[in-house]
Amino acid sequence: MPTHVESNACSACARSKRKCGRQMPWCARCADRGMSCVYPPSRSRVASSSRPLLSDALRGSVPRVEDGLLAEVAGNTSSRTADLILADDLMLNLAFPRMDSDFAAPSSFDQTPSAPATRADWFLAPETWRISHREDTSAAMPVGKATIKKYVAVLQSWFERWVTTGSNPFIHPCLYSVNSPARVQVAYATLASYIHRTPANTDTVLQIVEDRSNDLLRENGTILDRVGAEEWADGGEQDVDLFAQLTRLHALMVYQIIGLFDGDIRSRHVAEGHMAVQDSWAGKLFHSAAKALSNPHAVATHLVGCLPTPSTYSQQQWYLWILSESIRRTWLVAVSLCPVFSALQQLWSPCPGGVMYTNRSGLWNATSATEWEKQCLGRNVAFLQRFECAGLFDDAEPADIDEFGTAMLDMTFNGELLEKWRDRSGGL
């Protein structure tokens, strides 16, 4: 049951001049309508002395939406993260050789950066659920330390934003508006306590992170594969519905982003032992989504108990896009954590591949099905494979690409190509 808070009305109720129930994290009016619910910061929150997920040095380098996406990262770092950042600007080899399992979307489904999405199933068709690995191209180069460092800082800022606003570029504002499972609530509260930690209670908070992470694994049938090394393994197949798989992965990602990049030796050791499980869960989630959401006869059943009950076909399509796009984006972030961490340690790591996702700005932040549908029909949504997004450099402006898409471009393509693209567009 939602709890009441002493705060101002949410932005949506204030704009509509309606009474706001002030429930957290979503008021009842916004939850019923499947709308984004954002509260203005209170004075006490603004004046809070809490410690952020990011260090002060990295905080100044992480862009805000109003500052332009993915500004350059400052060269200095805090002592807590210095041991995870390379001293020299070395190039990290994240190349992935072409494999027999490499898939490419059929040409009949490829979208060019000039056509809107007109097919009702443009984001659900079986062709859209394939994982591809890039071939060597002039645009695909090993990424440097500064790029890796910036990407980690951006991910940390996204997790922190989830705590402060209830959403981020891979957790949609509507995703947990109706059903926020206990595992998600525990992870959310644990992340909040970590962000607000003090020097006096840091050890206690990190112990909570470790305990809750281990509890999550045990509750989902995971077993200790190597007891001495504290390495866990997925315990086998379980009958877990799609939404449950997504929520458990979100919870584990919270604990992993803390453990891998906090700088505490014990926390890092525990998180390394959980990496195999995270990759396994991410893979199972994506393959389950490919099977379930590409079935037109049963696809709507996966909204039950997840998102609000749709009242129109357009609303149903919007909710299905929210669920499928959240899965795609979550998969991309989840499978990137281990390679990024390994690259910082060993100077190389295999790339896990890429999937299709929506790049066009405006769709993720649409507050209603009507707005989302208008954006889809009015212009190209840039629904592309990660490694096929090079065409955006010729046919789109940086402002046309949303925050998530920009982060993926920065981690995928040649830095010089990105710089020329931004310079040609006026440095946006």
C-alpha positions as CSV (number, residue, x, y, z in Angstrom):
1,M,0.0,0.0,0.0
2,P,1.5,3.4,-0.9
3,T,2.6,5.6,1.9
4,H,1.8,9.3,2.4
5,V,4.5,11.9,2.5
6,E,4.6,15.5,3.6
7,S,5.6,17.1,0.3
8,N,4.3,19.3,-2.5
9,A,2.0,17.9,-5.2
10,C,3.7,15.9,-8.0
11,S,4.4,17.8,-11.2
12,A,1.6,16.1,-13.2
13,C,-1.1,17.0,-10.6
14,A,0.3,20.5,-10.2
15,R,0.1,21.1,-14.0
16,S,-3.5,19.7,-14.0
17,K,-4.4,21.7,-10.9
18,R,-5.7,18.5,-9.3
19,K,-5.4,17.3,-5.7
20,C,-2.4,15.0,-5.3
21,G,-2.5,12.1,-2.9
22,R,1.2,12.5,-2.4
23,Q,1.9,8.8,-2.2
24,M,5.4,7.5,-2.8
25,P,6.9,6.6,-5.2
26,W,3.8,7.4,-7.4
27,C,0.6,9.2,-6.4
28,A,-2.7,7.3,-6.9
29,R,-3.8,9.6,-9.8
30,C,-0.5,9.0,-11.8
31,A,-0.5,5.3,-11.1
32,D,-4.1,4.9,-12.3
33,R,-3.3,6.8,-15.5
34,G,0.1,5.2,-16.1
35,M,1.8,8.6,-16.0
36,S,5.2,9.7,-14.9
37,C,5.1,10.9,-11.3
38,V,7.9,13.2,-10.2
39,Y,7.9,15.2,-7.0
40,P,9.8,18.5,-6.7
41,P,12.7,18.2,-4.1
42,S,11.9,19.3,-0.6
43,R,13.9,21.8,1.2
44,S,15.2,19.2,3.6
45,R,16.3,17.0,0.7
46,V,18.1,19.9,-1.0
47,A,19.9,20.7,2.2
48,S,20.8,17.0,2.9
49,S,24.4,16.2,3.8
50,S,24.2,12.7,2.5
51,R,27.0,11.1,0.6
52,P,26.3,10.5,-3.1
53,L,26.9,7.3,-5.0
54,L,29.4,9.2,-7.1
55,S,32.5,11.0,-5.7
56,D,32.6,14.8,-5.8
57,A,35.2,14.6,-8.6
58,L,33.1,12.3,-10.8
59,R,29.9,14.1,-9.9
60,G,31.0,17.2,-11.7
61,S,31.8,15.2,-14.8
62,V,28.5,13.4,-15.1
63,P,26.1,15.3,-17.4
64,R,22.7,16.4,-16.5
65,V,20.0,16.4,-19.1
66,E,19.9,20.2,-19.2
67,D,23.7,20.3,-19.6
68,G,23.9,18.2,-22.8
69,L,24.5,14.4,-22.6
70,L,27.8,12.8,-21.7
71,A,30.1,15.8,-21.2
72,E,33.8,15.1,-20.8
73,V,34.9,13.4,-17.5
74,A,37.3,15.3,-15.3
75,G,40.7,13.8,-15.0
76,N,40.8,13.4,-11.3
77,T,39.1,10.8,-9.2
78,S,38.5,10.2,-5.5
79,S,40.7,7.9,-3.4
80,R,37.8,5.5,-3.1
81,T,37.7,4.8,-6.9
82,A,41.3,5.6,-7.8
83,D,42.3,1.9,-7.6
84,L,39.7,1.1,-10.2
85,I,40.8,3.7,-12.8
86,L,43.9,3.2,-14.9
87,A,46.7,5.7,-14.4
88,D,47.4,6.1,-18.1
89,D,45.1,6.7,-21.0
90,L,45.5,3.1,-22.3
91,M,43.2,1.6,-24.9
92,L,41.1,-1.2,-23.6
93,N,40.4,-4.0,-26.0
94,L,36.7,-4.7,-25.9
95,A,36.5,-6.2,-29.4
96,F,34.5,-9.3,-29.9
97,P,35.3,-11.6,-32.9
98,R,32.6,-12.7,-35.3
99,M,30.9,-15.9,-34.0
100,D,28.8,-18.6,-35.7
101,S,25.9,-17.4,-33.5
102,D,26.1,-13.9,-34.9
103,F,22.7,-12.7,-36.1
104,A,21.7,-9.6,-38.1
105,A,18.1,-8.3,-38.4
106,P,16.7,-9.2,-41.8
107,S,16.9,-6.4,-44.3
108,S,13.1,-6.4,-44.5
109,F,13.0,-5.2,-41.0
110,D,16.0,-2.8,-40.9
111,Q,14.9,0.7,-40.2
112,T,16.6,3.6,-41.9
113,P,17.0,6.8,-40.0
114,S,14.3,8.5,-42.1
115,A,11.2,6.3,-41.7
116,P,8.7,6.3,-38.8
117,A,7.6,3.0,-37.0
118,T,4.4,2.1,-38.9
119,R,4.1,-1.7,-38.0
120,A,2.1,-2.4,-34.9
121,D,4.7,-5.1,-33.9
122,W,7.8,-3.1,-34.8
123,F,9.3,-3.7,-31.3
124,L,7.9,-7.2,-30.7
125,A,8.6,-9.1,-33.9
126,P,10.9,-12.2,-33.5
127,E,13.6,-10.5,-35.7
128,T,14.0,-7.8,-33.0
129,W,15.1,-10.2,-30.3
130,R,18.4,-11.3,-31.7
131,I,21.8,-10.7,-30.1
132,S,24.4,-9.6,-32.6
133,H,28.2,-9.2,-32.4
134,R,29.9,-6.6,-34.4
135,E,32.3,-7.1,-37.2
136,D,35.5,-5.1,-37.6
137,T,34.6,-1.7,-39.1
138,S,36.3,1.7,-39.2
139,A,33.8,3.0,-36.7
140,A,34.4,0.2,-34.2
141,M,37.6,0.8,-32.3
142,P,38.8,-0.3,-28.8
143,V,37.6,2.1,-26.2
144,G,39.9,4.1,-24.0
145,K,40.2,4.4,-20.3
146,A,38.5,7.8,-20.2
147,T,35.5,6.3,-22.1
148,I,35.2,3.4,-19.7
149,K,35.5,5.8,-16.7
150,K,32.8,8.0,-18.1
151,Y,30.5,5.1,-18.7
152,V,30.9,3.8,-15.1
153,A,30.2,7.3,-13.8
154,V,27.1,7.6,-16.0
155,L,25.7,4.2,-14.8
156,Q,26.3,5.3,-11.2
157,S,24.4,8.5,-11.8
158,W,21.5,6.5,-13.3
159,F,21.2,4.3,-10.2
160,E,21.3,7.4,-8.0
161,R,18.6,9.0,-10.1
162,W,16.4,6.0,-9.6
163,V,16.5,6.6,-5.9
164,T,15.8,10.3,-6.2
165,T,13.2,10.3,-9.0
166,G,11.9,6.7,-9.2
167,S,13.2,6.2,-12.8
168,N,16.3,6.3,-15.0
169,P,17.1,5.6,-18.6
170,F,16.6,1.8,-18.2
171,I,13.9,1.7,-15.4
172,H,10.8,3.4,-16.9
173,P,8.7,5.7,-14.6
174,C,5.7,3.4,-15.2
175,L,7.4,0.1,-14.7
176,Y,6.9,-0.2,-10.9
177,S,3.9,2.1,-10.7
178,V,1.5,-0.7,-9.9
179,N,3.6,-3.5,-8.5
180,S,6.9,-3.0,-6.8
181,P,8.0,-6.4,-5.5
182,A,9.7,-6.9,-2.2
183,R,13.1,-7.6,-3.8
184,V,13.0,-4.3,-5.6
185,Q,11.9,-2.4,-2.5
186,V,14.8,-4.0,-0.5
187,A,17.3,-3.1,-3.2
188,Y,15.9,0.4,-3.5
189,A,16.2,1.0,0.3
190,T,19.6,-0.5,0.4
191,L,20.8,1.7,-2.4
192,A,19.3,4.8,-0.6
193,S,21.2,3.8,2.6
194,Y,24.4,3.5,0.6
195,I,24.0,6.9,-1.0
196,H,23.3,8.4,2.4
197,R,26.1,6.5,4.2
198,T,28.5,8.3,6.5
199,P,32.1,7.4,7.4
200,A,30.8,6.1,10.7
201,N,28.3,3.6,9.2
202,T,29.9,2.7,5.9
203,D,31.1,-0.8,7.0
204,T,27.6,-1.5,8.3
205,V,26.0,-0.4,5.0
206,L,28.4,-2.5,2.9
207,Q,27.6,-5.5,5.1
208,I,23.9,-4.9,4.5
209,V,24.6,-4.8,0.7
210,E,26.5,-8.1,0.9
211,D,23.8,-9.8,3.0
212,R,20.9,-8.7,0.9
213,S,22.7,-9.7,-2.3
214,N,23.4,-13.2,-0.9
215,D,19.8,-13.4,0.2
216,L,18.6,-12.5,-3.3
217,L,20.7,-15.3,-4.8
218,R,19.5,-17.9,-2.3
219,E,15.9,-17.0,-2.8
220,N,16.3,-17.6,-6.5
221,G,17.8,-21.1,-6.3
222,T,21.4,-20.0,-6.7
223,I,24.1,-22.1,-5.2
224,L,27.7,-21.6,-4.1
225,D,29.7,-23.2,-6.9
226,R,33.1,-22.7,-5.2
227,V,32.7,-22.2,-1.4
228,G,36.2,-21.0,-0.7
229,A,36.2,-18.5,-3.5
230,E,32.6,-17.5,-2.8
231,E,31.6,-17.9,-6.4
232,W,27.9,-18.5,-7.1
233,A,26.3,-20.3,-9.9
234,D,22.7,-20.3,-11.2
235,G,21.0,-23.3,-9.7
236,G,19.2,-24.4,-12.9
237,E,15.9,-23.7,-14.6
238,Q,13.0,-22.2,-12.7
239,D,9.5,-21.3,-13.7
240,V,9.9,-17.6,-13.2
241,D,7.6,-15.2,-15.0
242,L,9.0,-12.4,-17.2
243,F,8.4,-9.5,-14.7
244,A,9.9,-11.5,-11.9
245,Q,13.0,-12.1,-13.9
246,L,13.3,-8.4,-14.7
247,T,12.9,-7.4,-11.0
248,R,15.4,-9.8,-9.7
249,L,18.0,-8.6,-12.2
250,H,17.3,-5.0,-11.3
251,A,17.8,-5.8,-7.6
252,L,21.1,-7.7,-8.3
253,M,22.4,-4.9,-10.5
254,V,22.0,-2.5,-7.6
255,Y,24.2,-4.6,-5.4
256,Q,26.7,-5.2,-8.2
257,I,27.2,-1.5,-9.1
258,I,27.9,-0.9,-5.5
259,G,30.2,-3.9,-4.9
260,L,32.2,-3.7,-8.1
261,F,33.0,0.0,-8.0
262,D,32.9,1.1,-4.4
263,G,36.5,0.4,-3.8
264,D,36.1,-1.7,-0.7
265,I,38.1,-4.9,-1.2
266,R,35.6,-7.2,0.5
267,S,32.6,-5.8,-1.4
268,R,34.5,-6.2,-4.7
269,H,35.3,-9.8,-3.9
270,V,31.7,-10.6,-3.1
271,A,30.4,-8.9,-6.3
272,E,33.0,-10.7,-8.4
273,G,31.5,-14.0,-7.1
274,H,28.1,-12.9,-8.3
275,M,29.0,-11.9,-11.8
276,A,28.3,-15.3,-13.4
277,V,24.8,-15.3,-11.9
278,Q,24.1,-11.7,-13.2
279,D,25.1,-12.7,-16.7
280,S,23.0,-15.9,-16.5
281,W,19.9,-14.0,-15.2
282,A,20.4,-11.4,-18.0
283,G,20.6,-14.1,-20.6
284,K,17.5,-15.9,-19.3
285,L,15.5,-12.7,-19.1
286,F,16.3,-11.8,-22.7
287,H,15.6,-15.2,-24.1
288,S,12.4,-15.5,-22.1
289,A,11.3,-12.1,-23.5
290,A,12.1,-13.2,-27.0
291,K,9.8,-16.2,-26.6
292,A,7.0,-14.6,-24.7
293,L,6.7,-11.1,-26.2
294,S,7.0,-12.2,-29.9
295,N,3.8,-14.4,-29.5
296,P,1.0,-12.1,-30.6
297,H,-1.7,-14.4,-29.1
298,A,-0.4,-14.2,-25.5
299,V,1.7,-11.1,-25.4
300,A,-0.8,-9.0,-23.4
301,T,-0.9,-11.5,-20.6
302,H,2.5,-10.4,-19.6
303,L,1.2,-7.0,-18.5
304,V,-1.0,-8.5,-15.8
305,G,0.3,-7.7,-12.4
306,C,3.0,-5.6,-13.9
307,L,1.9,-2.3,-15.5
308,P,-1.5,-0.6,-15.1
309,T,-4.4,-2.3,-16.8
310,P,-4.7,-0.9,-20.3
311,S,-8.0,0.6,-21.3
312,T,-7.3,1.1,-25.0
313,Y,-5.3,-0.7,-27.7
314,S,-2.9,2.2,-27.9
315,Q,-2.3,2.1,-24.2
316,Q,-1.7,-1.7,-24.4
317,Q,0.9,-1.1,-27.1
318,W,2.6,1.6,-25.0
319,Y,2.8,-0.6,-22.0
320,L,4.2,-3.5,-24.0
321,W,6.8,-1.2,-25.4
322,I,7.7,0.0,-21.9
323,L,8.1,-3.6,-20.8
324,S,10.1,-4.7,-23.8
325,E,12.3,-1.6,-24.0
326,S,13.0,-1.9,-20.3
327,I,14.2,-5.5,-20.8
328,R,16.3,-4.5,-23.8
329,R,18.0,-1.6,-21.9
330,T,18.4,-3.6,-18.7
331,W,20.1,-6.4,-20.7
332,L,22.5,-4.0,-22.3
333,V,23.5,-2.4,-18.9
334,A,23.6,-5.7,-17.1
335,V,25.9,-7.5,-19.5
336,S,28.2,-4.5,-19.7
337,L,29.1,-4.4,-16.0
338,C,31.3,-7.5,-16.0
339,P,33.3,-6.6,-19.2
340,V,33.8,-3.0,-18.0
341,F,35.1,-4.2,-14.7
342,S,37.3,-6.8,-16.3
343,A,38.6,-4.2,-18.8
344,L,39.7,-1.9,-15.9
345,Q,41.5,-4.8,-14.3
346,Q,43.0,-6.6,-17.3
347,L,43.0,-4.0,-20.0
348,W,40.8,-6.2,-22.2
349,S,37.4,-8.0,-22.1
350,P,35.1,-9.7,-24.6
351,C,32.1,-7.6,-25.7
352,P,28.8,-9.3,-24.9
353,G,27.1,-8.1,-28.1
354,G,24.2,-5.8,-28.8
355,V,20.5,-5.9,-29.3
356,M,17.9,-3.6,-30.8
357,Y,16.7,-0.6,-28.7
358,T,15.0,2.7,-29.3
359,N,17.4,5.7,-29.8
360,R,15.0,8.5,-30.5
361,S,14.6,11.1,-27.8
362,G,11.1,11.7,-26.5
363,L,9.7,8.2,-26.5
364,W,11.1,7.1,-23.1
365,N,9.9,10.3,-21.4
366,A,6.4,10.2,-23.0
367,T,3.8,10.6,-20.2
368,S,0.8,9.0,-22.0
369,A,0.0,6.5,-24.7
370,T,-1.2,9.3,-26.9
371,E,2.0,11.2,-26.7
372,W,4.1,8.0,-27.3
373,E,2.0,7.0,-30.3
374,K,2.3,10.4,-31.8
375,Q,6.0,10.3,-31.5
376,C,6.2,6.8,-33.1
377,L,4.1,7.8,-36.1
378,G,5.5,11.3,-36.6
379,R,9.1,10.4,-37.0
380,N,11.6,7.6,-37.1
381,V,12.1,6.0,-33.7
382,A,15.7,4.9,-34.6
383,F,15.0,1.3,-33.4
384,L,18.4,-0.2,-34.3
385,Q,20.9,-2.8,-33.3
386,R,23.6,-1.3,-31.2
387,F,26.3,-2.0,-33.8
388,E,24.2,-0.6,-36.6
389,C,23.7,2.8,-35.1
390,A,26.6,4.4,-37.1
391,G,24.0,5.6,-39.6
392,L,22.8,8.0,-37.0
393,F,25.9,10.1,-37.5
394,D,24.8,11.0,-41.0
395,D,21.0,11.2,-40.5
396,A,20.4,12.5,-36.9
397,E,21.5,15.3,-34.7
398,P,22.8,14.6,-31.2
399,A,19.7,16.2,-29.8
400,D,17.6,13.6,-31.6
401,I,19.1,10.8,-29.6
402,D,18.1,10.2,-26.0
403,E,20.3,9.7,-23.0
404,F,20.5,6.0,-23.2
405,G,21.2,5.9,-26.9
406,T,24.0,8.5,-26.4
407,A,25.7,6.4,-23.8
408,M,25.6,3.4,-26.1
409,L,27.1,5.4,-28.9
410,D,29.9,6.5,-26.7
411,M,30.7,2.9,-25.7
412,T,30.4,1.5,-29.2
413,F,32.0,3.8,-31.8
414,N,35.2,5.6,-32.5
415,G,35.7,8.7,-30.3
416,E,36.9,10.8,-33.3
417,L,33.7,9.9,-35.2
418,L,31.6,11.0,-32.2
419,E,33.5,14.2,-31.8
420,K,33.1,15.2,-35.5
421,W,29.4,14.4,-35.3
422,R,29.0,16.7,-32.3
423,D,31.1,19.4,-33.7
424,R,29.2,19.3,-37.0
425,S,26.0,19.8,-35.0
426,G,27.3,22.7,-33.0
427,G,28.8,20.8,-30.1
428,L,25.5,19.5,-28.7
